[in-house]
Amino acid sequence: MSPGRARRVSLLATLTLLAMTARWGSTFSLIHGLRHRVPVLNS
């Protein structure tokens, strides 16, 4: 693999990881807020 291609692949992997981390973080805060608004189901 050429150095230019390896760098692009590494950059893409890093950006993908950052995007997935941001997505996970946003769902965490959403669920945290909903947890206080939605009543617990008792069965």
N, C-alpha and C positions, 0 to 999 in steps of 0.2 A: 504494500500500500504506500502510495506517495505521501510525503510529509504534509502536503496541502490537503489531501483527502483525509488523512488521519486527524488533522486539526479540525476540519469541518465536522467529522463524525463526533469528535470529543465535544465540540461546541454544541452540537445538536443534542447529545446525551445530557449535557449540563442544563441546557434550556428546558428539556423535557422534564428533568428531575425538579427543576425550580417550578415549572408549571404544575406538576402533580402535587408538590408541596403546598403551593398556594391554593389549589383546589381543595386539598384535604383540610387546610386551615380554615377556609371559608365554610366548609360543611360543619366543622367542629363548632364554630361560633353560632351557626344557624341552629344546630341541634341543642346547644346549650341554652339559647334563648327560648326555644320551643318547650324545653323540658319544664320551664316554670309556668308556661301558659296552658299546656295540655294536662288534664287530670290523669292520674294513674288508673289503669283498668284493673279492677279487682275481679277475679274469677273464682 
